[in-house]
Amino acid sequence: MWAGPAPAEHFTPVGRMPWSVAAPVRMQPGLGHREGVGHALLLRDAQAPAYARAKQAVLDHTPQRALAGEPDPRVLAAVADVAARETGQVLAPELRALTLGLQEDMVFLHDGPDADGSTAGPSMRVRALSVCFPSRWRPDEKPGLDFAAIHAPVADNALLLAGARGIVDLAFRHASMLRHVWLLTPDTSLALYPDEPQGVAWAQAEQWSANGSGRLLDQVLFRVERQTTLPLPALAAGVFFIRVMVCPLSEVLAVSPGRAAELVRALASMSEAVVAYRGMTGVRGRLLAELQALAGSGR
């Protein structure tokens, strides 16, 4: 069980947490056809009120960080239609109403001219964002950027950038796609900004465990971004949805005795650049040792 602060009201119940850990860890698309596996585009669950309160807190404090650019009203209407169909919510086709009504964050992309003069077809560029819960990036820096520019800061990004045109064409012009991206963090917040260093949170977690209060693992959260895409080719647009899901790592590992070993292999396979990008340079060794002990115990 979670041995640190009291469980946050936005924690996702462990039974609904995706487990997408695999080795070796590579920064690559990992897209799957959403409709082929029967997954919803949007999710709504009992944590919805907590998500709305957390989003409202972000909008009250630093709205310029979360809301950037001006979405096409026709695209907002399309998202409102999807919300009504998939979650039963009747939301106004307006950015703030959709922001607070959906548990997902949203990135709105539109076809635009290629910056490099390529004749292979138009790029898709970010026109607007509603992202209250970033995972260590700044939403307000993204309007106007294409896929390659957005992912330029990502460590070991060669595979992502090499497939940029094909990824965008498939996911935002042809088929709704699904992807899960996982992260380990000691921070219970849904909103993780890069100017709030994870090193501080990790140091506090290590200090807590060093005081005899338990393992470092007991202070770690398993954070997943459930990413889906909505192609809107008739509008020369697409929407990227990001649903952040957080659960204590100890609970997630307890679902299956093999998960600790799987996570050991994944963490050990990460390059130093990826470890640094994920903010775990100072703690990977200790996490691996505790996970190996857990895997060896068969629990």
Residue frames as qw, qx, qy, qz and C-alpha x, y, z in Angstrom:
[[0.000, 0.887, 0.461, 0.000, 0.00, 0.00, 0.00],
 [0.277, 0.748, -0.051, 0.601, 0.96, 3.64, -0.43],
 [0.673, -0.426, -0.404, 0.449, 3.20, 4.39, 2.55],
 [0.296, 0.136, -0.047, 0.944, 3.83, 8.07, 1.96],
 [0.265, 0.052, 0.181, -0.946, 1.31, 10.90, 2.09],
 [0.548, 0.321, 0.646, -0.423, -2.38, 10.02, 2.13],
 [0.422, 0.280, 0.730, 0.460, -3.61, 8.75, -1.24],
 [0.109, 0.224, -0.133, -0.959, -4.54, 11.60, -3.53],
 [0.575, 0.403, 0.498, -0.509, -8.16, 11.80, -4.65],
 [0.578, 0.627, -0.277, -0.443, -7.08, 11.68, -8.28],
 [0.218, -0.368, 0.896, 0.122, -5.26, 8.34, -7.98],
 [0.700, 0.158, -0.463, -0.520, -6.51, 5.79, -10.50],
 [0.850, -0.273, 0.377, -0.246, -7.57, 2.47, -8.92],
 [0.276, -0.489, 0.778, 0.283, -4.88, -0.10, -9.59],
 [0.598, 0.261, 0.758, 0.018, -7.26, -2.37, -11.49],
 [0.504, 0.816, 0.279, -0.052, -7.65, 0.27, -14.20],
 [0.149, -0.816, 0.409, 0.379, -3.98, 1.20, -14.57],
 [0.827, 0.526, -0.194, -0.031, -2.42, 0.22, -17.91],
 [0.654, -0.538, 0.453, 0.278, 0.85, -1.72, -17.71],
 [0.704, 0.709, -0.042, -0.002, 2.95, -0.98, -20.77],
 [0.320, -0.763, 0.546, 0.134, 6.42, -1.64, -19.35],
 [0.948, 0.286, 0.090, 0.107, 8.67, -3.48, -21.79],
 [0.369, -0.704, 0.461, 0.395, 12.38, -3.83, -22.42],
 [0.447, -0.148, -0.147, 0.870, 14.45, -2.54, -23.99],
 [0.077, 0.830, 0.353, -0.425, 13.15, 0.98, -23.49],
 [0.389, 0.129, 0.426, 0.807, 13.31, 2.92, -26.74],
 [0.189, 0.543, 0.211, -0.790, 11.92, 6.35, -27.46],
 [0.009, 0.044, 0.779, 0.625, 9.68, 5.33, -30.36],
 [0.436, -0.192, -0.247, -0.844, 6.05, 5.77, -31.46],
 [0.045, 0.065, 0.940, -0.332, 4.55, 2.53, -30.12],
 [0.493, 0.118, 0.005, -0.862, 1.20, 3.32, -31.76],
 [0.170, 0.177, 0.968, 0.048, -1.66, 0.86, -32.00],
 [0.257, -0.315, -0.514, -0.755, -4.98, 1.08, -33.83],
 [0.275, -0.091, 0.556, -0.779, -7.40, 2.13, -31.11],
 [0.739, 0.089, -0.019, -0.668, -10.55, 0.85, -32.77],
 [0.679, 0.236, -0.685, -0.121, -8.98, -2.50, -33.53],
 [0.347, 0.024, -0.821, 0.454, -8.49, -3.18, -29.81],
 [0.368, -0.638, -0.638, -0.224, -11.80, -1.69, -28.74],
 [0.387, -0.345, -0.400, 0.756, -10.49, 1.13, -26.56],
 [0.067, 0.908, 0.407, -0.079, -12.46, 4.33, -26.06],
 [0.416, 0.624, -0.012, 0.661, -11.10, 7.61, -27.32],
 [0.158, -0.570, 0.310, -0.744, -11.96, 9.33, -24.04],
 [0.483, -0.233, -0.807, 0.248, -12.30, 7.96, -20.52],
 [0.336, -0.551, 0.130, -0.753, -14.51, 9.12, -17.67],
 [0.606, -0.182, -0.748, 0.199, -14.44, 7.59, -14.21],
 [0.497, -0.751, -0.424, 0.095, -15.08, 8.28, -10.54],
 [0.533, -0.356, -0.046, 0.766, -11.97, 10.51, -10.38],
 [0.278, 0.619, 0.406, 0.612, -13.53, 13.03, -12.81],
 [0.254, -0.939, -0.196, -0.123, -14.47, 15.60, -10.11],
 [0.642, -0.600, 0.159, 0.449, -10.91, 15.50, -8.74],
 [0.556, 0.177, 0.405, 0.704, -9.49, 16.08, -12.23],
 [0.078, 0.817, 0.366, 0.439, -11.83, 19.03, -12.74],
 [0.444, -0.887, -0.050, 0.113, -10.70, 20.57, -9.44],
 [0.673, -0.342, 0.295, 0.586, -7.05, 20.04, -10.31],
 [0.419, 0.447, 0.429, 0.664, -7.55, 21.63, -13.73],
 [0.126, -0.920, -0.283, -0.239, -9.41, 24.56, -12.20],
 [0.583, -0.722, 0.069, 0.366, -6.49, 25.11, -9.81],
 [0.586, -0.015, 0.384, 0.713, -4.08, 25.29, -12.74],
 [0.193, 0.659, 0.445, 0.575, -6.35, 27.70, -14.63],
 [0.338, -0.917, -0.210, -0.010, -6.75, 29.88, -11.52],
 [0.611, -0.629, 0.185, 0.444, -3.01, 30.01, -10.89],
 [0.180, -0.486, 0.539, 0.664, -1.27, 30.01, -14.30],
 [0.710, 0.519, 0.402, -0.254, -3.81, 29.83, -17.13],
 [0.389, 0.801, -0.360, -0.279, -1.22, 31.01, -19.66],
 [0.209, -0.436, 0.871, 0.084, 0.73, 27.81, -19.07],
 [0.481, 0.167, 0.851, -0.130, -2.18, 25.49, -19.81],
 [0.514, 0.712, 0.471, -0.083, -4.17, 27.26, -22.53],
 [0.220, -0.514, 0.400, 0.726, -2.24, 28.42, -25.56],
 [0.027, 0.002, 0.718, 0.696, -3.34, 29.36, -29.06],
 [0.540, 0.230, 0.179, -0.790, -6.82, 29.55, -30.57],
 [0.381, 0.099, 0.910, 0.129, -8.54, 26.31, -31.63],
 [0.231, -0.103, -0.583, -0.772, -10.76, 26.17, -34.70],
 [0.545, -0.039, 0.374, -0.750, -14.39, 26.36, -33.48],
 [0.825, 0.172, -0.344, -0.414, -15.29, 23.49, -35.82],
 [0.527, 0.228, -0.779, 0.253, -12.69, 21.29, -34.14],
 [0.178, -0.139, 0.634, -0.739, -14.03, 22.22, -30.71],
 [0.736, 0.064, 0.035, -0.673, -17.49, 21.21, -31.90],
 [0.758, 0.221, -0.601, -0.126, -16.11, 17.87, -33.09],
 [0.253, 0.196, -0.800, 0.508, -14.56, 17.23, -29.68],
 [0.448, -0.052, 0.414, -0.791, -17.83, 18.14, -27.96],
 [0.815, 0.136, -0.275, -0.492, -19.61, 15.63, -30.20],
 [0.608, 0.216, -0.746, 0.162, -17.12, 12.92, -29.29],
 [0.041, -0.176, 0.689, -0.702, -17.50, 13.71, -25.58],
 [0.658, 0.008, 0.170, -0.734, -21.28, 13.39, -25.83],
 [0.830, 0.198, -0.430, -0.295, -21.03, 10.11, -27.71],
 [0.635, 0.213, -0.691, 0.271, -18.34, 8.44, -25.62],
 [0.217, 0.016, -0.683, 0.697, -18.85, 9.80, -22.10],
 [0.177, -0.670, -0.718, -0.059, -22.46, 11.02, -22.15],
 [0.246, -0.547, -0.227, 0.767, -21.39, 14.55, -21.27],
 [0.314, 0.814, 0.376, 0.312, -23.02, 17.49, -22.98],
 [0.475, -0.498, -0.010, 0.725, -20.28, 20.10, -23.01],
 [0.297, 0.905, 0.050, -0.300, -20.25, 23.51, -24.67],
 [0.819, 0.357, 0.128, 0.431, -17.96, 23.51, -27.75],
 [0.000, 0.942, -0.183, 0.280, -15.70, 26.04, -26.05],
 [0.545, 0.438, -0.621, 0.356, -12.12, 25.57, -24.87],
 [0.158, -0.376, 0.638, -0.653, -12.58, 26.12, -21.13],
 [0.812, -0.088, 0.167, -0.552, -15.76, 24.08, -20.97],
 [0.909, 0.243, -0.336, -0.028, -14.03, 21.15, -22.69],
 [0.305, 0.508, -0.643, 0.485, -10.92, 21.62, -20.56],
 [0.338, -0.295, 0.604, -0.659, -12.83, 21.30, -17.31],
 [0.843, 0.042, 0.096, -0.527, -15.32, 18.72, -18.55],
 [0.895, 0.287, -0.342, 0.011, -12.81, 16.19, -19.85],
 [0.761, -0.578, 0.228, 0.187, -10.20, 14.32, -17.85],
 [0.773, 0.231, 0.249, 0.536, -7.97, 14.37, -20.92],
 [0.118, -0.672, 0.179, 0.709, -5.69, 17.19, -21.97],
 [0.673, 0.627, 0.390, 0.053, -5.84, 18.21, -25.65],
 [0.259, -0.460, 0.404, 0.747, -3.45, 19.31, -28.37],
 [0.597, 0.693, 0.331, -0.233, -5.01, 20.70, -31.57],
 [0.410, -0.304, 0.566, 0.648, -3.05, 20.26, -34.80],
 [0.570, 0.727, 0.199, -0.326, -3.69, 21.66, -38.27],
 [0.770, 0.316, 0.287, 0.474, -2.11, 21.15, -41.66],
 [0.045, -0.944, 0.094, 0.313, 0.45, 23.82, -42.46],
 [0.613, 0.721, -0.318, 0.051, 3.39, 24.50, -44.76],
 [0.911, -0.144, -0.120, 0.368, 6.59, 22.54, -44.26],
 [0.276, -0.908, 0.176, 0.263, 9.34, 24.58, -42.69],
 [0.513, -0.397, 0.599, 0.468, 11.98, 22.70, -44.74],
 [0.377, 0.522, -0.356, -0.678, 10.25, 23.19, -48.08],
 [0.296, -0.040, 0.948, 0.115, 9.56, 19.50, -48.51],
 [0.471, 0.119, -0.398, -0.778, 7.19, 18.56, -51.30],
 [0.200, -0.063, -0.978, 0.022, 6.05, 15.33, -49.62],
 [0.354, -0.641, -0.631, -0.257, 2.95, 17.02, -48.27],
 [0.190, -0.748, 0.128, -0.624, 1.99, 19.52, -45.59],
 [0.284, 0.076, -0.779, 0.553, 3.12, 19.20, -42.01],
 [0.453, -0.727, -0.471, -0.211, 0.76, 19.29, -39.09],
 [0.256, 0.320, -0.398, 0.821, 1.50, 22.02, -36.61],
 [0.237, -0.486, -0.707, 0.455, 0.20, 22.76, -33.16],
 [0.037, -0.607, -0.305, -0.733, -2.47, 25.43, -33.38],
 [0.440, -0.601, 0.181, -0.642, -3.61, 25.35, -29.76],
 [0.454, 0.027, -0.846, 0.278, -3.30, 23.39, -26.53],
 [0.611, -0.583, 0.081, -0.530, -5.31, 22.72, -23.42],
 [0.762, 0.077, -0.582, 0.273, -2.77, 20.90, -21.26],
 [0.468, -0.774, 0.153, -0.397, -3.13, 21.27, -17.51],
 [0.834, -0.435, 0.338, -0.013, -1.16, 18.11, -16.64],
 [0.592, 0.669, -0.449, 0.011, 2.12, 18.06, -18.59],
 [0.929, -0.301, 0.042, 0.210, 4.79, 15.49, -17.79],
 [0.554, -0.528, 0.220, 0.605, 7.83, 17.76, -17.47],
 [0.367, 0.255, 0.446, 0.775, 7.27, 19.99, -20.53],
 [0.062, 0.420, 0.219, -0.878, 5.85, 23.46, -21.20],
 [0.412, 0.591, 0.689, 0.081, 2.59, 23.55, -23.20],
 [0.148, 0.924, 0.135, -0.326, 2.89, 27.30, -23.81],
 [0.201, -0.608, 0.559, 0.527, 6.09, 26.73, -25.82],
 [0.480, 0.082, 0.839, 0.243, 4.46, 24.46, -28.41],
 [0.503, 0.739, 0.343, -0.289, 2.07, 26.54, -30.60],
 [0.397, 0.825, -0.291, -0.276, 3.32, 26.67, -34.17],
 [0.197, -0.520, 0.821, 0.128, 5.64, 23.67, -33.85],
 [0.792, 0.191, -0.450, -0.365, 5.50, 20.51, -35.93],
 [0.956, -0.268, -0.104, -0.049, 6.06, 16.94, -34.67],
 [0.773, 0.243, -0.268, 0.522, 9.82, 17.03, -35.10],
 [0.085, 0.571, -0.270, 0.770, 10.23, 20.33, -33.27],
 [0.697, -0.544, 0.029, -0.467, 7.95, 19.21, -30.43],
 [0.969, -0.241, -0.003, 0.062, 10.03, 16.08, -29.88],
 [0.504, 0.678, -0.361, 0.394, 13.45, 17.68, -30.37],
 [0.245, -0.670, 0.527, -0.461, 14.11, 17.82, -26.57],
 [0.948, -0.197, 0.106, -0.225, 13.31, 14.11, -26.09],
 [0.331, -0.594, 0.719, 0.140, 16.35, 11.97, -25.29],
 [0.315, -0.097, 0.903, 0.277, 17.40, 9.35, -27.88],
 [0.509, 0.533, 0.336, -0.587, 14.77, 10.67, -30.27],
 [0.011, 0.355, -0.699, -0.621, 16.21, 9.37, -33.56],
 [0.102, 0.272, 0.941, 0.175, 13.46, 6.78, -34.11],
 [0.151, 0.713, 0.532, -0.431, 10.74, 9.31, -33.34],
 [0.120, 0.707, -0.178, -0.674, 12.12, 11.91, -35.70],
 [0.086, -0.194, 0.832, 0.513, 12.84, 9.43, -38.48],
 [0.034, 0.399, 0.898, 0.181, 9.21, 8.37, -38.52],
 [0.077, 0.357, 0.326, -0.872, 7.71, 11.80, -37.92],
 [0.369, 0.177, -0.364, -0.837, 5.92, 12.23, -41.24],
 [0.440, -0.113, -0.847, -0.275, 4.47, 8.74, -41.25],
 [0.170, -0.305, -0.773, 0.530, 3.36, 8.97, -37.62],
 [0.198, 0.335, 0.180, -0.903, 1.52, 12.23, -38.20],
 [0.414, 0.119, -0.559, -0.709, -0.05, 11.04, -41.43],
 [0.395, -0.182, -0.898, -0.060, -1.33, 7.81, -39.88],
 [0.230, -0.368, -0.729, 0.529, -2.49, 9.11, -36.51],
 [0.078, 0.509, 0.274, -0.812, -3.98, 12.46, -37.50],
 [0.364, 0.331, -0.381, -0.783, -5.18, 11.94, -41.07],
 [0.511, 0.101, -0.766, -0.376, -6.19, 8.28, -41.32],
 [0.692, -0.299, -0.656, -0.045, -6.81, 6.31, -38.11],
 [0.487, -0.758, 0.176, -0.396, -7.44, 6.87, -34.42],
 [0.657, 0.280, -0.626, 0.315, -4.42, 5.55, -32.53],
 [0.702, -0.694, -0.013, -0.160, -3.63, 4.57, -28.94],
 [0.592, 0.401, -0.508, 0.482, -0.34, 4.69, -27.05],
 [0.660, -0.739, -0.135, 0.008, 0.74, 4.41, -23.41],
 [0.443, 0.570, -0.411, 0.556, 3.81, 6.17, -22.03],
 [0.728, -0.603, -0.316, 0.087, 4.92, 5.41, -18.46],
 [0.213, 0.660, -0.371, 0.618, 7.03, 7.35, -15.97],
 [0.643, -0.425, -0.541, 0.337, 8.17, 6.84, -12.38],
 [0.054, 0.596, -0.123, 0.792, 7.90, 9.84, -10.08],
 [0.305, -0.279, -0.730, 0.545, 7.63, 10.58, -6.35],
 [0.141, 0.072, 0.072, -0.985, 5.46, 13.62, -7.10],
 [0.244, 0.421, 0.847, -0.214, 1.74, 13.09, -6.52],
 [0.262, 0.567, 0.043, -0.780, 0.77, 16.11, -8.64],
 [0.700, 0.525, 0.482, 0.054, -1.02, 15.65, -11.94],
 [0.385, 0.914, -0.059, 0.116, 0.80, 18.72, -13.30],
 [0.760, -0.378, 0.190, 0.493, 4.56, 18.20, -13.59],
 [0.358, 0.932, -0.054, 0.016, 6.39, 21.21, -15.00],
 [0.807, 0.283, -0.221, 0.468, 10.11, 21.20, -15.93],
 [0.114, 0.624, -0.309, 0.708, 10.81, 24.21, -13.70],
 [0.697, -0.516, 0.285, -0.408, 9.71, 22.18, -10.68],
 [0.327, 0.508, -0.796, -0.036, 12.70, 19.79, -10.61],
 [0.908, -0.181, -0.316, -0.206, 12.03, 16.12, -10.03],
 [0.553, 0.280, -0.600, 0.506, 15.40, 15.96, -8.29],
 [0.230, -0.360, 0.424, -0.799, 13.92, 17.79, -5.31],
 [0.831, -0.168, -0.007, -0.530, 11.00, 15.38, -5.06],
 [0.869, 0.135, -0.464, 0.105, 13.31, 12.37, -5.39],
 [0.282, 0.370, -0.592, 0.657, 15.61, 13.75, -2.67],
 [0.500, -0.312, 0.314, -0.745, 12.66, 14.16, -0.33],
 [0.931, -0.034, -0.192, -0.308, 11.51, 10.61, -1.05],
 [0.708, 0.260, -0.561, 0.343, 14.99, 9.24, -0.39],
 [0.024, -0.394, 0.528, -0.752, 15.20, 11.16, 2.87],
 [0.745, -0.243, 0.089, -0.614, 11.84, 9.74, 3.95],
 [0.955, 0.038, -0.287, -0.059, 13.00, 6.19, 3.32],
 [0.503, 0.399, -0.554, 0.531, 16.46, 6.83, 4.86],
 [0.312, -0.445, 0.412, -0.732, 14.74, 7.77, 8.11],
 [0.092, -0.043, 0.967, -0.232, 13.63, 4.17, 8.48],
 [0.549, 0.262, 0.285, -0.741, 10.15, 4.74, 7.15],
 [0.829, 0.325, 0.435, -0.132, 10.35, 2.15, 4.36],
 [0.638, 0.100, 0.507, 0.572, 11.66, 1.49, 0.86],
 [0.029, 0.338, -0.253, -0.906, 12.15, 4.17, -1.76],
 [0.101, -0.219, -0.836, -0.493, 9.73, 2.13, -3.88],
 [0.131, -0.606, -0.747, 0.240, 7.05, 2.94, -1.33],
 [0.028, -0.665, -0.131, 0.735, 7.39, 6.61, -2.26],
 [0.058, -0.197, 0.625, 0.753, 7.19, 6.12, -6.02],
 [0.603, 0.468, 0.362, -0.535, 4.18, 6.57, -8.24],
 [0.413, 0.141, 0.758, 0.485, 3.55, 4.86, -11.56],
 [0.281, 0.631, 0.101, -0.716, 2.39, 7.56, -13.97],
 [0.456, 0.232, 0.753, 0.413, 0.95, 6.72, -17.37],
 [0.295, 0.429, -0.122, -0.845, -0.03, 8.97, -20.23],
 [0.517, 0.371, 0.769, 0.067, -2.82, 7.31, -22.19],
 [0.063, 0.462, -0.288, -0.836, -2.54, 9.02, -25.57],
 [0.509, 0.468, 0.719, 0.075, -5.21, 8.83, -28.28],
 [0.075, -0.218, 0.347, 0.909, -5.69, 10.63, -31.58],
 [0.448, 0.631, 0.559, -0.297, -8.74, 11.95, -33.41],
 [0.295, 0.010, 0.524, 0.799, -8.17, 12.49, -37.15],
 [0.316, 0.731, 0.411, -0.443, -10.35, 15.20, -38.67],
 [0.465, 0.008, 0.537, 0.704, -9.26, 15.17, -42.33],
 [0.173, 0.752, 0.549, 0.323, -12.29, 17.12, -43.53],
 [0.210, -0.973, -0.077, 0.050, -11.07, 20.00, -41.36],
 [0.599, 0.580, -0.353, 0.425, -7.37, 19.45, -42.18],
 [0.284, -0.649, 0.448, -0.545, -6.94, 18.93, -38.46],
 [0.730, -0.125, -0.668, 0.080, -6.46, 16.38, -35.72],
 [0.466, -0.728, 0.220, -0.451, -6.66, 16.24, -31.94],
 [0.546, 0.204, -0.738, 0.339, -4.19, 14.57, -29.59],
 [0.652, -0.639, -0.062, -0.403, -5.71, 13.55, -26.25],
 [0.394, 0.324, -0.726, 0.461, -3.57, 12.87, -23.17],
 [0.722, -0.582, -0.156, -0.340, -5.11, 11.21, -20.13],
 [0.167, 0.510, -0.708, 0.460, -2.72, 11.18, -17.16],
 [0.854, -0.377, -0.275, -0.228, -3.22, 8.25, -14.77],
 [0.105, 0.582, -0.644, 0.485, -1.36, 7.92, -11.46],
 [0.888, -0.371, -0.184, -0.198, -1.18, 5.08, -8.94],
 [0.460, -0.706, 0.537, -0.035, 1.30, 4.02, -6.21],
 [0.459, 0.498, -0.715, -0.173, 3.95, 1.82, -7.81],
 [0.176, -0.209, 0.911, -0.309, 3.80, -0.71, -4.97],
 [0.648, 0.285, 0.493, -0.506, 0.14, -1.36, -5.76],
 [0.658, 0.587, -0.280, -0.379, 0.78, -1.65, -9.50],
 [0.232, 0.477, -0.848, 0.013, 3.62, -4.14, -8.95],
 [0.386, -0.091, 0.815, -0.422, 1.47, -6.26, -6.63],
 [0.751, 0.321, -0.002, -0.577, -0.99, -7.03, -9.46],
 [0.940, 0.286, -0.188, -0.006, 1.40, -9.62, -10.91],
 [0.745, -0.554, 0.242, 0.282, 4.54, -11.25, -9.43],
 [0.741, 0.227, 0.306, 0.552, 6.34, -10.77, -12.74],
 [0.191, 0.942, 0.169, 0.217, 6.01, -7.01, -12.90],
 [0.430, -0.837, 0.255, 0.221, 8.98, -6.18, -10.65],
 [0.669, -0.157, 0.546, 0.479, 11.28, -8.22, -12.89],
 [0.465, 0.671, 0.443, 0.370, 9.83, -6.57, -16.00],
 [0.055, -0.997, -0.022, -0.056, 10.49, -3.14, -14.53],
 [0.609, -0.577, 0.394, 0.375, 14.05, -4.15, -13.60],
 [0.639, 0.192, 0.538, 0.515, 14.73, -5.09, -17.22],
 [0.259, 0.860, 0.330, 0.292, 13.16, -1.86, -18.49],
 [0.273, -0.951, 0.110, 0.094, 15.08, 0.43, -16.12],
 [0.659, -0.414, 0.464, 0.423, 18.36, -1.39, -16.74],
 [0.606, 0.389, 0.520, 0.459, 17.90, -1.01, -20.51],
 [0.119, 0.973, 0.194, -0.030, 17.51, 2.77, -20.42],
 [0.595, 0.425, -0.110, 0.673, 20.40, 4.83, -21.76],
 [0.369, -0.341, -0.367, 0.783, 21.91, 7.42, -19.46],
 [0.053, -0.102, -0.226, -0.967, 20.34, 10.10, -21.63],
 [0.480, -0.439, -0.587, -0.482, 16.85, 8.65, -21.16],
 [0.553, -0.451, -0.583, 0.388, 17.40, 8.23, -17.41],
 [0.224, -0.193, -0.150, 0.943, 18.42, 11.89, -17.17],
 [0.225, -0.239, -0.423, -0.844, 15.48, 12.96, -19.35],
 [0.587, -0.488, -0.587, -0.269, 13.13, 11.14, -16.96],
 [0.275, -0.747, 0.250, -0.551, 14.78, 12.74, -13.92],
 [0.926, -0.361, -0.005, -0.111, 16.07, 9.50, -12.36],
 [0.555, 0.597, -0.497, 0.298, 19.86, 9.81, -12.65],
 [0.084, -0.530, 0.642, -0.548, 20.45, 9.83, -8.90],
 [0.652, -0.173, 0.510, -0.534, 17.99, 7.10, -7.99],
 [0.799, 0.272, -0.410, -0.346, 18.05, 4.43, -10.71],
 [0.379, 0.320, -0.833, 0.243, 20.61, 2.31, -8.84],
 [0.243, -0.071, 0.725, -0.641, 18.59, 2.22, -5.65],
 [0.733, 0.197, 0.062, -0.648, 15.33, 1.58, -7.49],
 [0.692, 0.331, -0.615, -0.184, 16.94, -1.33, -9.32],
 [0.165, 0.241, -0.868, 0.402, 18.28, -2.82, -6.09],
 [0.442, 0.048, 0.565, -0.695, 14.89, -2.64, -4.37],
 [0.767, 0.299, -0.150, -0.548, 13.08, -4.00, -7.43],
 [0.535, 0.343, -0.772, -0.017, 15.54, -6.88, -7.75],
 [0.077, -0.122, 0.835, -0.531, 14.98, -7.77, -4.11],
 [0.616, 0.190, 0.313, -0.698, 11.24, -7.66, -4.67],
 [0.735, 0.365, -0.425, -0.382, 11.48, -9.78, -7.82],
 [0.334, 0.318, -0.868, 0.184, 13.68, -12.29, -6.00],
 [0.299, -0.035, 0.724, -0.621, 11.12, -12.66, -3.23],
 [0.003, -0.278, -0.907, -0.316, 8.48, -13.62, -5.80],
 [0.048, 0.665, 0.595, -0.448, 6.13, -10.88, -4.65]]
